[in-house]
Amino acid sequence: MHIAIAGNIGSGKTTLTTQLSKYLGFEPHYEDAETNPYLFDFYSDMQRWSFNLQVHFLNTRFRKIIDIRTHGINIIQDRTIYEDAQIFAPNLHAMGLMAKRDYETYRALFETVNGLVEPPDLLIYLRGSIASLVDQIQQRGREYEDSIRLDYLRRLNERYEAWYESYNLGKKIEVVIDELNFRDNPEHLGIIVNRVKGELFGLFK
């Protein structure tokens, strides 16, 4: 079984992945942000490194999905393969930070890869205001995120909203992080756990 957690930068994907994996006994799969060789360069010069970054993310996420399906394990994945192609890459292109030629090449590569993968059994979308996202980004203190622009976060948020509303590949639930503090409040986490169980197993729905 495959649960995927989607959400903007700073929405709490990694935290919820860890917490749900403990409650459900699923194996967590994290985004390789800390080991991504392009991430520091990207935030310093988005236009120069946007294509390289997105191709690297696409490759690593594709490998994880293949591993999931090959071994038949129950996993919770931090960020989906769809977010890169349907949110981040088009946002970079629209902002003039990814050339048309690179964007078209990336889209063609994604369409090829997408034809070989299956969607998750459940998508969890973490929705948050810009204020909440900025607060959580500052709290975790990742050096390479210090230069993230507010207009970049806002544009991503708008694209996330549109993407989630149109997502129709399987079951999905939304968690509003401004209302449910699952990181610090066990009761709030319990609400999310019950919703997940309800969608997957028909319990506590």
N, C-alpha and C positions, 0 to 999 in steps of 0.2 A: 504494500500500500504506500502511496506517495502523497504526502502533504507538502504544499509549497506556500511559503510566506512571502508576500509581495508588499512593497511600500517604499516611500521616498527615503532619501538619505536621512538618517537620524530617527526613523520611525520606531525602531526597536526590534527589527527582524531577528537579529542575532540573539537578543535576550529571550524573545518568545520561542525561538527555535530550541534553545537550551532548556527552557522551562517545560515546554510541551513534550520534548523527548524524554524527560524524566518521568512525567506523569503517564505517558502512553507507552513507554518502553520502546520507542522508535529510535533509530540511529540518526543523529543530527549530521547534516551536511552543510558546512558553512561556506560563505563566499570567501574567495581567496584574496581579499583586499590587501591584507598585510604582506603577502608574498607576490602581488602583482608587480612585475618589473616596470610597468608604465605609469602607475598611479601618481607617484610624486611628480614626474615630468608632466603629466596631464594637467594637474592643478596649477602648475607653474606656467604652462603654455598649452591651453586647451586646443587651439587650432592646429598646432603642430602634431599633437599626440592623440587626438580623438579617434582616428581610424585604428591606430595600433591598439589602443586600449579596448575598443569595442570588439575587435577581432579576438583579442586574448580572452575576454570574458565569454564570448560566444563559444570558443573552443573548450574552455574549462567546464562550462555548464553542460555542453553537449556530452563531454566525456563522463560527467557525473550521471546524467540521465541514462546513458548506455549502461553504466555500471549498475544503476538501480534496477533496470529491467533485466539485465543479465543474471544478477544474483537473487532476484526476487525477494529483497529485504524490505522491511517497513522503514521508511525514512521520512525525515522532515527536512526540507531544503530551504536554506536562507537565500531568497530571491529566485525568480523564475527565469527561464531562457527567453520568455516573451518580452520582459521589461526592457531588455537591451535594444531589441529590434523595433518595438512599438512605442517606446517612450524616450529612452536616452539618445539613441542614434538620430531619430527624426528631430528631437529637440536641438541637438548639436548642429544639425544641418540647417534648421530654421533660424538659429542664432548666428549663422555664418561661421560656425566653428568646425564644420566638416564640409569639405568640398563636394560638389555634386557628383563628380566622378567616384570619389571614395564612398560616398553614401550609396550610390547605385550598386557598386561592387559589394558593399557590405550587405545590402538588402538581398541581392541575388544569392550570396552565400548563405544567409539566414533561411531563405526559402528552400534551398537544397537541404539544409540541416533539419528544418522544421518538418519536412516530409518523412523524416526517419524517426521522429520521436512521438511519444504519446503524452497527452496532457496529464497533469496531476489528478489524483482522485478527489482532492479538495484544495481549493485556493483560499487562503486567508489574506485579506487585504487590510493593512494597517493605515488608516486614514488619520492625518494629523494636520493641525494648523501650522502655519509657518513659525509662529512663536514657539510652539511645542517642539518642532523639529530643531530649531536653532538652539533651544535650551538643552536638548539631549545631545546635540553635536558638541556643544561647549563642555558639557559634563564629561563626556568620554575623552576629550582632549587629544584627538588624533592630529598630529602636527600637519599632515598633508591636507586636512580639511579646513585649516585656518583661513584659507583664501577663497572659500566657497562664496559666491555672490548670491545675495538675496533674490535677485531677479532670476538667477539660474534655478534656485529652489522653487520659486513661484511658478515658473514655466513647467517644471517637472510635476508639481502638484496638479496643475490644470490638466496635463496629459494623463496623469494617473487616474484622475476622476473620470475622464472620458473613456479610458481604457477599461476600467473596472465595470462601468455601466454597460459596455458593449461585450464584455467577456462572456462567451457562451459555450466554452469547451468542456464544462463540467460543473460540479457543485462549487459554491463559493459562499463565503461569509465575510462580513465587514466588521472590523474592530476600530472604534474611534478612540485614539490614544488620549485625547483631551478628556475623555470621560472614564476610561478604564486604565488605571495605573497598575498594569500587571507586573511591573518590575518590583514595586514596593508593597503592593496590597494583595495578600493571599486571597481575599474574597473576590477581588476583581479578576484575578487569574482563574479562580474557580468558575466564574461565569463563562470565561472563554473556553475552558476545558469542557464544560458541560455542553456548550454549543457545538464544539468540535465532535464530541461523542454523539450528539444528536444527529449531526449530518452523516457521520460515518457509520454509526451502528444503530441509529434509531432510538437512542436512549436520551432521556432528559430533554427531549425536544420541546 
